[in-house]
Amino acid sequence: MWAVLGGSGFEKFDSFQFIEEIEVTTPFGKPSAPITKAKVNDVTVLFLSRHGKHHEFTPSNINYRANIFALKQCGATKILSLSAVGSLQAELKPGDCVIPTQYIDRTKSLRGHTFCIDGAVGHVSLANPVDLELVKHVKEFLTAENFTLHFDKTYICMEGPAFSTKAESKMYRMLGADIIGMTNYPEYALAREAGLCYLPLSFVTDYDSWNDSLEHVTLEQVLEIMRNNNHKAFNLMQQLLPQTQMLFPEGCSEQGLKTGLMTPIESLSPTVQAWMKVVCK
């Protein structure tokens, strides 16, 4: 089952066909909001607003572990991650959609970023943090009107909530980053540990601060772009979800801690065993 994680500008979708709202508690606390079960083109999906129902959580304060655990517990095998990003390249224009396949983490260790805690030790590969087979399928059919889709880009994740200085923005370009955001890490890493496919749709709102020749957009302009991006995201979901619902029904090809857990599960405390069985399912 697909789960949709909605970020800034994607806190809700009026065109969802509502089924039910699910209150979930996890061993890591509550997720950002109740999980909504809904239908998109007859495909049942789970939806979770990453920043909370009323956008009350900064990127640093999102309970990423609880979000991923709750979605896995409710039956998700794939995550569609929607987020707003800044562009670090001139060809990636405000209003465009970028599907990155690589990440650079520049957060500051303030976030719960692994399920390997309380005596559990494991390692997973993040060489390809996004499932490339899934991206390959999506490339074959996904189309966009009045904006451009970009694939195979690199997303750099900063801590926030403040935006970059000009010097930082220029440094990120030198590192090879194409877009900048604040929330995809540790989301993709936790999804990998839980054996969930992770597919990001990153919608550009502005050019960050690197380009002195471009006038910086106003908040009002960004909000208007975000409103338009919400409609674009739903249109892409209408194509993507039905076309891919049967792909990878058991999760991605990388099985995460199911094969990467090094500590014998029977040696863990009963509490850790209970939630690790959900992660490794």
BASEDREN-76061 format. One record per residue (C-alpha): y, z, x; residue in one letter. Coordinates in Angstrom, 3 decimals, always signed. Layout:
(site (Y; Z; X); "A")
...
END
This chain:
(site (+0.000; +0.000; +0.000); "M")
(site (+3.516; -0.788; +1.170); "W")
(site (+6.048; +1.995; +1.582); "A")
(site (+9.739; +1.125; +1.792); "V")
(site (+12.051; +3.376; +3.805); "L")
(site (+15.635; +2.717; +2.758); "G")
(site (+18.509; +3.524; +5.109); "G")
(site (+22.296; +3.248; +4.822); "S")
(site (+23.135; +0.886; +1.979); "G")
(site (+19.517; +0.878; +0.825); "F")
(site (+19.318; +4.333; -0.792); "E")
(site (+18.278; +2.776; -4.109); "K")
(site (+17.447; -0.563; -5.684); "F")
(site (+18.420; -1.024; -9.321); "D")
(site (+15.864; -3.814; -9.765); "S")
(site (+12.856; -1.619; -8.971); "F")
(site (+10.493; -1.180; -11.933); "Q")
(site (+10.196; +2.597; -11.946); "F")
(site (+6.740; +4.155; -12.379); "I")
(site (+7.088; +7.797; -11.342); "E")
(site (+8.794; +10.202; -8.965); "E")
(site (+6.532; +12.247; -6.699); "I")
(site (+7.585; +15.602; -5.246); "E")
(site (+5.806; +16.059; -1.922); "V")
(site (+5.597; +18.953; +0.504); "T")
(site (+4.168; +18.572; +3.992); "T")
(site (+3.188; +20.873; +6.878); "P")
(site (+6.439; +19.739; +8.514); "F")
(site (+8.715; +20.562; +5.592); "G")
(site (+10.040; +18.381; +2.804); "K")
(site (+10.723; +14.678; +3.216); "P")
(site (+14.265; +13.403; +2.825); "S")
(site (+13.845; +12.905; -0.928); "A")
(site (+11.158; +12.686; -3.601); "P")
(site (+8.995; +9.581; -3.249); "I")
(site (+9.480; +6.954; -5.931); "T")
(site (+6.533; +4.850; -7.014); "K")
(site (+7.753; +1.510; -8.341); "A")
(site (+6.825; -2.133; -8.773); "K")
(site (+8.347; -5.191; -7.128); "V")
(site (+6.973; -8.477; -8.497); "N")
(site (+3.905; -6.616; -9.812); "D")
(site (+3.266; -5.040; -6.400); "V")
(site (+3.149; -1.248; -6.448); "T")
(site (+5.193; +0.295; -3.642); "V")
(site (+6.333; +3.711; -2.508); "L")
(site (+10.050; +4.169; -1.837); "F")
(site (+11.767; +6.899; +0.162); "L")
(site (+15.494; +7.171; +0.818); "S")
(site (+15.689; +7.980; +4.527); "R")
(site (+19.026; +9.829; +4.416); "H")
(site (+18.300; +11.635; +1.141); "G")
(site (+19.232; +10.865; -2.455); "K")
(site (+22.919; +11.459; -1.782); "H")
(site (+23.042; +10.417; +1.894); "H")
(site (+23.082; +14.055; +3.010); "E")
(site (+21.099; +13.775; +6.273); "F")
(site (+22.578; +12.493; +9.529); "T")
(site (+20.221; +10.473; +11.754); "P")
(site (+19.614; +13.563; +13.908); "S")
(site (+18.747; +15.736; +10.887); "N")
(site (+16.282; +13.443; +9.126); "I")
(site (+12.815; +14.996; +8.951); "N")
(site (+11.038; +11.935; +10.329); "Y")
(site (+7.680; +13.692; +10.678); "R")
(site (+7.715; +14.832; +7.054); "A")
(site (+8.752; +11.355; +5.863); "N")
(site (+5.927; +9.538; +7.649); "I")
(site (+3.344; +12.200; +6.786); "F")
(site (+4.338; +12.189; +3.100); "A")
(site (+4.056; +8.405; +2.853); "L")
(site (+0.651; +8.413; +4.571); "K")
(site (-0.492; +11.249; +2.289); "Q")
(site (+0.550; +9.223; -0.770); "C")
(site (-1.501; +6.206; +0.285); "G")
(site (+0.821; +4.051; +2.404); "A")
(site (-0.766; +1.757; +4.995); "T")
(site (+2.360; -0.268; +5.852); "K")
(site (+6.033; +0.656; +6.194); "I")
(site (+8.932; -1.691; +5.516); "L")
(site (+11.941; -0.123; +7.225); "S")
(site (+15.378; -1.161; +5.941); "L")
(site (+18.428; -0.204; +7.977); "S")
(site (+22.003; -1.125; +8.809); "A")
(site (+22.735; -2.034; +12.434); "V")
(site (+25.506; -3.163; +14.725); "G")
(site (+25.223; -6.466; +16.574); "S")
(site (+25.344; -6.655; +20.359); "L")
(site (+25.132; -10.465; +20.451); "Q")
(site (+27.650; -12.989; +19.109); "A")
(site (+24.988; -15.068; +17.324); "E")
(site (+23.813; -12.075; +15.267); "L")
(site (+26.524; -12.052; +12.627); "K")
(site (+27.468; -9.487; +9.972); "P")
(site (+25.292; -10.192; +6.943); "G")
(site (+22.386; -11.548; +9.003); "D")
(site (+18.938; -9.931; +8.991); "C")
(site (+17.164; -9.148; +12.255); "V")
(site (+13.456; -8.357; +12.588); "I")
(site (+13.213; -6.670; +15.997); "P")
(site (+9.888; -6.423; +17.798); "T")
(site (+10.990; -4.229; +20.706); "Q")
(site (+12.876; -0.946; +20.995); "Y")
(site (+14.818; +1.078; +23.535); "I")
(site (+15.106; +4.800; +22.810); "D")
(site (+18.457; +6.365; +23.701); "R")
(site (+18.221; +9.429; +21.458); "T")
(site (+18.551; +12.951; +22.862); "K")
(site (+15.259; +14.700; +22.000); "S")
(site (+16.751; +16.388; +18.921); "L")
(site (+14.184; +14.847; +16.559); "R")
(site (+10.566; +15.715; +15.827); "G")
(site (+9.052; +12.629; +17.412); "H")
(site (+5.281; +13.232; +17.528); "T")
(site (+2.388; +14.737; +15.589); "F")
(site (+0.946; +15.990; +18.895); "C")
(site (+2.066; +19.615; +18.638); "I")
(site (+0.478; +23.058; +18.261); "D")
(site (-2.377; +22.335; +20.656); "G")
(site (-3.028; +18.716; +19.685); "A")
(site (-2.725; +16.212; +22.542); "V")
(site (-2.963; +12.458; +22.159); "G")
(site (-1.491; +9.194; +23.378); "H")
(site (-0.786; +5.923; +21.592); "V")
(site (+0.409; +2.578; +22.918); "S")
(site (+3.938; +1.525; +22.034); "L")
(site (+3.869; -1.646; +24.133); "A")
(site (+4.274; -3.566; +20.875); "N")
(site (+5.787; -1.030; +18.459); "P")
(site (+5.922; -3.570; +15.627); "V")
(site (+2.673; -5.198; +14.502); "D")
(site (+2.964; -8.746; +15.874); "L")
(site (+0.278; -10.154; +13.567); "E")
(site (+2.291; -8.980; +10.586); "L")
(site (+5.470; -10.514; +12.036); "V")
(site (+3.598; -13.783; +12.631); "K")
(site (+2.610; -13.960; +8.949); "H")
(site (+6.119; -13.077; +7.791); "V")
(site (+7.657; -15.833; +9.944); "K")
(site (+5.564; -18.412; +8.111); "E")
(site (+6.988; -17.830; +4.648); "F")
(site (+10.129; -15.665; +4.688); "L")
(site (+13.273; -17.631; +3.840); "T")
(site (+16.897; -16.626; +3.404); "A")
(site (+19.800; -18.190; +1.526); "E")
(site (+23.383; -17.909; +2.792); "N")
(site (+22.410; -15.807; +5.807); "F")
(site (+20.228; -16.146; +8.885); "T")
(site (+16.952; -14.450; +9.784); "L")
(site (+16.437; -13.597; +13.456); "H")
(site (+13.101; -12.632; +15.005); "F")
(site (+11.891; -11.198; +18.319); "D")
(site (+14.978; -9.133; +19.123); "K")
(site (+15.410; -5.701; +20.733); "T")
(site (+16.808; -2.694; +18.849); "Y")
(site (+18.372; +0.156; +20.830); "I")
(site (+18.365; +3.491; +19.023); "C")
(site (+21.238; +5.877; +19.757); "M")
(site (+21.604; +9.472; +18.608); "E")
(site (+24.759; +9.212; +16.519); "G")
(site (+26.392; +10.063; +14.255); "P")
(site (+29.389; +8.769; +16.258); "A")
(site (+29.375; +5.094; +17.184); "F")
(site (+29.365; +3.738; +20.747); "S")
(site (+32.245; +3.679; +23.182); "T")
(site (+33.095; +0.232; +24.507); "K")
(site (+31.523; +1.125; +27.858); "A")
(site (+28.293; +2.227; +26.163); "E")
(site (+28.190; -0.871; +23.987); "S")
(site (+28.564; -3.121; +27.035); "K")
(site (+25.886; -1.122; +28.891); "M")
(site (+23.422; -1.601; +26.013); "Y")
(site (+23.958; -5.364; +26.257); "R")
(site (+23.172; -5.182; +29.972); "M")
(site (+19.932; -3.357; +29.114); "L")
(site (+18.871; -6.344; +27.010); "G")
(site (+19.481; -4.902; +23.550); "A")
(site (+20.440; -7.204; +20.680); "D")
(site (+21.191; -4.709; +17.899); "I")
(site (+22.003; -1.010; +17.752); "I")
(site (+21.044; +1.578; +15.160); "G")
(site (+20.391; +5.298; +14.784); "M")
(site (+17.166; +5.754; +12.837); "T")
(site (+14.226; +3.547; +13.828); "N")
(site (+13.192; +6.020; +16.543); "Y")
(site (+11.090; +8.112; +16.140); "P")
(site (+10.087; +6.382; +12.914); "E")
(site (+8.130; +3.565; +14.556); "Y")
(site (+6.431; +5.959; +17.003); "A")
(site (+5.300; +8.328; +14.243); "L")
(site (+4.130; +5.376; +12.147); "A")
(site (+2.033; +4.197; +15.103); "R")
(site (+0.524; +7.680; +15.567); "E")
(site (-0.381; +7.675; +11.860); "A")
(site (-1.942; +4.190; +12.101); "G")
(site (+0.660; +2.612; +9.808); "L")
(site (+1.954; -0.942; +10.266); "C")
(site (+5.712; -0.887; +10.844); "Y")
(site (+7.971; -3.804; +9.919); "L")
(site (+11.757; -3.375; +10.326); "P")
(site (+14.376; -5.393; +8.471); "L")
(site (+17.695; -4.640; +10.177); "S")
(site (+20.837; -5.896; +8.450); "F")
(site (+23.930; -6.442; +10.580); "V")
(site (+27.165; -4.860; +9.336); "T")
(site (+29.462; -5.250; +12.374); "D")
(site (+29.709; -6.159; +16.073); "Y")
(site (+29.713; -2.587; +17.436); "D")
(site (+32.541; -2.232; +20.012); "S")
(site (+31.603; -4.483; +22.947); "W")
(site (+33.567; -7.614; +22.095); "N")
(site (+37.289; -7.205; +22.774); "D")
(site (+38.002; -10.661; +21.350); "S")
(site (+36.787; -9.661; +17.886); "L")
(site (+38.829; -7.594; +15.476); "E")
(site (+36.987; -4.417; +14.541); "H")
(site (+35.979; -4.381; +10.896); "V")
(site (+37.346; -1.772; +8.515); "T")
(site (+35.180; +0.701; +6.616); "L")
(site (+35.952; -1.189; +3.404); "E")
(site (+34.640; -4.416; +4.943); "Q")
(site (+31.485; -2.693; +6.180); "V")
(site (+30.835; -1.210; +2.728); "L")
(site (+31.205; -4.643; +1.125); "E")
(site (+28.765; -6.130; +3.646); "I")
(site (+26.342; -3.278; +2.929); "M")
(site (+26.493; -3.955; -0.812); "R")
(site (+25.662; -7.605; -0.199); "N")
(site (+22.889; -6.631; +2.221); "N")
(site (+21.258; -4.532; -0.506); "N")
(site (+20.846; -7.643; -2.666); "H")
(site (+19.563; -9.631; +0.306); "K")
(site (+17.006; -6.945; +1.125); "A")
(site (+15.642; -6.942; -2.415); "F")
(site (+15.350; -10.737; -2.398); "N")
(site (+13.389; -10.581; +0.865); "L")
(site (+11.163; -7.834; -0.547); "M")
(site (+10.363; -10.022; -3.549); "Q")
(site (+8.951; -12.611; -1.140); "Q")
(site (+7.424; -10.327; +1.443); "L")
(site (+5.575; -7.695; -0.570); "L")
(site (+3.407; -10.009; -2.731); "P")
(site (+2.628; -12.294; +0.226); "Q")
(site (+1.471; -9.460; +2.479); "T")
(site (+0.005; -6.827; +0.172); "Q")
(site (-3.578; -7.753; +1.102); "M")
(site (-2.888; -7.871; +4.841); "L")
(site (-4.124; -4.902; +6.860); "F")
(site (-5.196; -2.775; +3.866); "P")
(site (-6.449; -0.042; +6.196); "E")
(site (-3.361; +0.020; +8.411); "G")
(site (-2.380; -1.854; +11.555); "C")
(site (-4.684; -3.017; +14.331); "S")
(site (-3.457; -0.144; +16.515); "E")
(site (-5.191; +2.871; +14.980); "Q")
(site (-2.912; +5.517; +16.450); "G")
(site (-4.223; +9.047; +16.833); "L")
(site (-7.430; +8.092; +15.031); "K")
(site (-8.527; +6.737; +18.410); "T")
(site (-5.808; +8.284; +20.600); "G")
(site (-6.356; +11.992; +19.956); "L")
(site (-7.699; +13.575; +23.154); "M")
(site (-8.126; +17.158; +21.942); "T")
(site (-11.424; +17.641; +20.050); "P")
(site (-10.331; +18.124; +16.458); "I")
(site (-12.765; +21.021; +15.965); "E")
(site (-10.963; +22.960; +18.713); "S")
(site (-7.669; +22.888; +16.808); "L")
(site (-6.591; +25.625; +14.413); "S")
(site (-7.661; +25.153; +10.773); "P")
(site (-4.047; +24.412; +9.825); "T")
(site (-3.636; +21.697; +12.457); "V")
(site (-7.074; +20.277; +11.665); "Q")
(site (-6.067; +19.890; +8.019); "A")
(site (-2.938; +17.856; +8.657); "W")
(site (-4.364; +15.963; +11.626); "M")
(site (-7.125; +14.667; +9.341); "K")
(site (-4.417; +13.113; +7.148); "V")
(site (-2.673; +11.547; +10.160); "V")
(site (-5.960; +10.180; +11.540); "C")
(site (-7.388; +9.010; +8.213); "K")
END
